């Protein structure tokens, strides 16, 4: 991945969204299609966090036909608010061994589903994956969501146990 794309992604992860978007916007204008697709994907994530539907639509329509299918599915799921598309993206990310992306799309599916029990299970899976990647803060948030939504005693117990097993710092 291009250094500027890595920097833009890092800025997004530390919540410097404005700087990430400025950098990603510049990357969408170059001639490198893979780099442009990556930048459009990041801009789509940013648009979703800012609830900017117009930019999200632009990001979806700007991806090339050769863009990563998981990226395309994830952005489409965000645009259409479609939990099934998010699950398809999670499967694609799992198959590509992209566990950070898989966790993110599982949490997206949880957010998009109207079934509290299904959402709790998806948040549990996302939280476990985030914990496995060493992302304790995100794991705590998603496992907390699982615990708060769970009606199933097994999911509630699993979420509580996972939360207790996380580092406290």
N, C-alpha and C positions, 0 to 999 in steps of 0.2 A: 504494500500500500504506500502511496505517496506520502512524504513527510507532512505536508500541509493537511492531508486528509486525516492522518493520525492525530495531529494537533487539534483539528476541528472536533474530532470525536472525543478527545480528552477534555476539551473545553465544555462540550455538551454534558459529559459525565460528571463534571464538577459544577454543573449548573451555571456556567457562564454562557448562557444561551445566545445572547446578542453577539458575542465575539465568535461563537461557533457558527452562527448563521452567516455572519459577514464573510468568514473564511470559506465556508461551504459554498456560498453564493458565487464567489470568485472561481471556485473549482468547477462549477457547472458550465462555465463559459469556455473552457478549453477544448481542445480537439481530441483528448483522450477519452473515449467513450466509457471505458470501465471506471475511470476516475470521476467522470461526470455522473454516471449512474450512482456511484457511492455517495457523491455529494448531494444528489437529488434525494437519495434515501434519507440521509441525515437531515436535510431540509424538511422532508416529510415528517420525520419524528419531531423535529422542532415545531413545525406547524401544528401537529397534533397536541403537543404540550401547551401551546398557546391558544388552542381552539381556533386556529386560523384555517377554516375550511377551504378558502380560496387557494391558499398556498399549498395545502395538502392535495387538492385536486390538481394543481399545476405539477406538483412533485410526481403524482401517480401518472399523469399523462406525459411527463417528460422522460420517464424511464424508457430506455431503448428495449427493443424486442429481445436483446441478448442479456438484459439485466438479470441479476440473481433472482430466480423464481421465488425464493423465500422473501427477499426484499419486496418484490412486487406484490406478493400475497399479503405481507404484513401491512404495507401501506394501503392496499385495497380494503383490508379488514378494518383499518382505522377510519378510512373514508366512509365506507358503507356501514360501519358499526356492526360488523358481522363476526360473531364468535366462531362460527364454523371455518371461516377463512383464516382467522387467527390460529385455530387448531391445525389447519393445513400448513400454515407457515411454521408452526412449532414442530410439526413432523419433518418438514424439509430441513429445518435447522438442526434437529436431532440427527438426521441422516448425514448431514454435513459436519457433524461433531462440533457445532456452534452452540455450546451449552449456555453461554450468556444470552445469546439471542433466543434460544429455546425458552429459557426462563422468562424473558421479557414477553414473548408472545403467549406463553401460558397465562401470565398475569393479565395480558391484554384480553385474552379469551374470558378470563374470570370477570374482568370489569365489564365486558360486553354481554355476558349472559344474564338472563333475568331469573334463573333458577339459583337460589341461595345455596342449596346443597352442592350443585355442580360448581358454583363459583368457589365455595370453600375448598372443595377437592382440588380445583385448579390452582388456587392460591397456595395450598399445601405443597403441591408438586413444584410450583414456581419457587416457593421459599426454600424447599429442600435443594433445588438446583442452584439457587443463588448462594446458599450456604456452602455447597460443594465447590463453588467457584471462589470462595473466600470473601464474598460480598455480604458481610454481616449486617450492615445497615439495611440493605434491601431485603435480605432474608427476614430480618425482624419485622419489617413492615408487612411483607406478604404473609408471613406466618401469623402475624397479629390479625390480618384480615381473615385468614382461614379460621382462626379461633373465634373471631367475633361473628362470623357468618354461619359457622357449623351448627347443624342440628343433630347430625350423626355423632353419637358419642365416640366412635372410633376416630373420626376425623378431628374432633375436638381434642381428644387425648393425644393424638399424634402431633397436632400443631403445638399443643402445650409442651409436650416432651421435646420437640425440636427447638422451641424457644428457650427452654431451660438448658439445652445443650450448647447454645451459642455462647461465644465469649461475651463477657459483660462490658468490656471496654469499647 
